[in-house]
Amino acid sequence: MRGIAGVKANLSRLDGDLRGRAMAAAINKTAQKARAEISRAVRQEYAVDATRVRNAIELHNASAKADGRLVAWINIFGSSSKRGRSLNLIHFLETKVSLAERRRRSKAGTQQQLRFRIKKGGPLITIPGAFIGNKGRTIFVRENPNDPKSAIRPLQVIDIQQMFSSTKIRTRVLAKINADLPIEVQRAVRWMLARNA
């Protein structure tokens, strides 16, 4: 933790009870900012909407307990609807196609082919035999593409937890936490001093 000496110096200005309350407030504010940074970072890298990312993140706030342990934590789930599950490919389905592109695909005979974009700015990908089912909620493929009666399986892809686990995103969020905590401690100490003057 960078800036820990400054954090300790600020907290030393308060009595024990106020110190715990100030630290809890600072940790919680920092955790809230970290949660927002996770959402921003994931959406800048992957073609996933803000609501889906936000609903897959759970924040537990710290409180000034008698034993002095102050902990806040963030849980990042695989899916916002079914925790621990990967996202279905339906969330990355191309939905907007220009008129010129529709004409080009029509001439090529590929107008019914589904296309997906997983990373922002990344290429559109196609999966032979992929189709939409489950009332438009799921992308499936058949286990045997040559048998129209064979079993189907949903196509799952990288989940939000895995998106966060990429080195680029994780490093960015941890840097945000390191930068924000000393600032939030200073603010909380000033507020406590002014309130209890």
C-alpha positions in Angstrom: 0.0 0.0 0.0 1.6 3.2 -1.1 1.1 6.3 1.1 0.6 4.3 4.2 2.7 6.7 6.3 0.4 9.5 5.4 -2.6 7.4 6.2 -1.2 6.6 9.7 -0.3 10.3 10.3 -3.8 11.4 9.5 -5.5 8.8 11.6 -3.2 9.6 14.6 -5.0 13.0 14.8 -8.2 11.2 16.1 -9.1 9.3 19.2 -9.5 5.5 19.0 -13.3 5.4 18.4 -13.2 8.2 15.8 -10.2 6.6 14.2 -12.1 3.4 13.5 -15.1 5.3 12.2 -13.0 7.5 9.9 -11.1 4.4 8.6 -14.4 2.6 7.9 -15.8 5.6 6.0 -12.6 5.9 4.0 -12.4 2.2 3.1 -16.1 2.1 2.0 -15.7 5.2 -0.2 -12.6 3.7 -1.8 -14.5 0.4 -2.3 -17.4 2.2 -4.0 -14.9 3.9 -6.3 -13.2 0.6 -7.0 -16.6 -1.0 -8.0 -17.2 1.9 -10.4 -13.7 1.5 -11.8 -14.2 -2.2 -12.4 -17.4 -1.5 -14.4 -15.6 1.2 -16.5 -12.6 -0.9 -17.1 -14.5 -4.0 -18.1 -16.8 -2.1 -20.5 -13.9 -0.3 -22.1 -12.3 -3.7 -22.9 -15.4 -5.9 -23.6 -18.6 -5.3 -25.5 -20.9 -5.8 -22.5 -23.5 -3.3 -21.2 -23.2 -1.4 -17.9 -26.2 -2.9 -16.2 -25.0 -6.5 -16.8 -21.6 -5.6 -15.3 -23.0 -3.6 -12.4 -25.4 -6.4 -11.4 -22.5 -9.0 -11.4 -20.7 -7.0 -8.7 -21.5 -7.1 -5.0 -20.0 -4.7 -2.5 -19.8 -5.5 1.3 -19.1 -2.4 3.4 -16.7 -2.2 6.3 -17.9 -1.2 9.8 -16.0 0.0 12.8 -16.2 -3.2 14.9 -15.2 -3.5 18.5 -12.2 -5.8 17.6 -10.8 -3.1 15.3 -10.9 -5.2 12.1 -12.0 -3.1 9.1 -12.7 -5.0 5.9 -14.7 -4.2 2.8 -14.8 -6.6 -0.1 -16.1 -6.8 -3.6 -17.5 -10.0 -5.1 -17.5 -10.3 -8.9 -19.7 -13.0 -10.2 -19.6 -14.8 -13.5 -23.1 -13.7 -14.5 -25.5 -11.1 -13.3 -28.5 -13.4 -13.5 -27.0 -16.8 -12.5 -24.1 -16.4 -10.2 -21.1 -18.6 -11.0 -22.3 -19.1 -14.6 -20.5 -17.9 -17.7 -22.3 -15.4 -20.1 -24.1 -16.8 -23.0 -22.9 -15.6 -26.4 -26.3 -13.9 -27.0 -24.9 -10.9 -25.0 -22.3 -10.3 -27.7 -24.6 -10.7 -30.7 -24.2 -8.1 -33.4 -27.5 -6.1 -33.5 -26.8 -3.1 -35.7 -26.0 -3.7 -39.4 -25.7 -1.0 -42.0 -27.8 -1.1 -45.2 -24.7 -1.5 -47.3 -23.5 -4.4 -45.1 -26.9 -6.1 -45.4 -26.8 -5.8 -49.2 -23.3 -7.3 -49.2 -24.3 -10.2 -47.1 -27.4 -10.8 -49.2 -25.3 -11.1 -52.3 -22.9 -13.4 -50.6 -25.8 -15.6 -49.2 -24.7 -15.0 -45.6 -27.5 -12.8 -44.4 -28.7 -15.4 -41.9 -25.3 -15.9 -40.4 -24.9 -14.7 -36.8 -21.9 -12.5 -35.9 -20.5 -11.7 -32.5 -18.1 -9.1 -31.1 -16.7 -9.9 -27.6 -13.9 -7.3 -27.3 -14.5 -3.6 -27.9 -12.9 -2.8 -31.3 -12.2 -6.5 -31.9 -13.2 -8.5 -34.9 -16.7 -9.9 -35.6 -16.6 -13.6 -35.3 -19.0 -16.3 -36.8 -19.7 -19.7 -35.4 -21.0 -22.2 -38.0 -24.4 -23.5 -37.1 -25.1 -21.1 -34.2 -28.7 -20.2 -33.8 -31.0 -18.2 -31.4 -33.4 -20.1 -29.2 -35.1 -20.0 -25.8 -37.3 -17.1 -26.9 -34.4 -15.0 -28.1 -32.4 -15.4 -24.9 -29.7 -18.0 -25.8 -27.3 -18.9 -28.6 -27.2 -22.7 -29.2 -25.3 -25.1 -31.5 -26.1 -28.7 -32.3 -23.8 -31.4 -30.9 -23.8 -32.9 -34.4 -24.1 -30.1 -37.0 -25.0 -32.6 -39.7 -28.0 -34.0 -37.8 -30.9 -31.5 -37.4 -32.3 -33.7 -34.6 -29.1 -34.0 -32.5 -29.0 -32.5 -29.0 -28.3 -28.7 -28.6 -26.0 -27.0 -26.2 -25.7 -23.3 -25.2 -22.6 -21.4 -26.2 -21.0 -19.9 -23.2 -18.1 -17.4 -23.3 -15.8 -15.5 -21.0 -17.7 -14.3 -17.9 -17.4 -11.0 -16.0 -15.3 -12.5 -13.3 -12.8 -13.6 -15.9 -12.9 -10.2 -17.6 -11.8 -8.6 -14.3 -9.1 -11.2 -13.8 -7.2 -10.0 -16.9 -3.9 -8.4 -15.8 -4.7 -5.1 -17.5 -8.0 -4.6 -15.7 -6.9 -5.9 -12.4 -3.8 -3.7 -12.4 -5.9 -0.6 -13.3 -8.4 -1.2 -10.4 -5.7 -1.9 -7.8 -3.9 1.3 -8.9 -7.1 3.2 -8.4 -7.5 1.8 -4.9 -3.9 2.7 -4.0 -4.4 6.3 -5.2 -7.8 6.8 -3.6 -7.5 5.4 -0.1 -5.0 8.0 1.3 -7.2 10.8 -0.1 -10.4 9.3 1.4 -8.7 8.8 4.8 -7.7 12.5 4.8 -11.2 13.6 3.9 -12.7 11.3 6.6 -10.3 12.6 9.3 -11.1 16.3 8.4 -14.8 15.5 8.6 -14.5 13.8 12.0 -12.4 16.7 13.4 -14.8 19.3 12.1 -17.9 17.4 13.4 -16.4 16.8 16.9 -14.7 20.2 17.3 
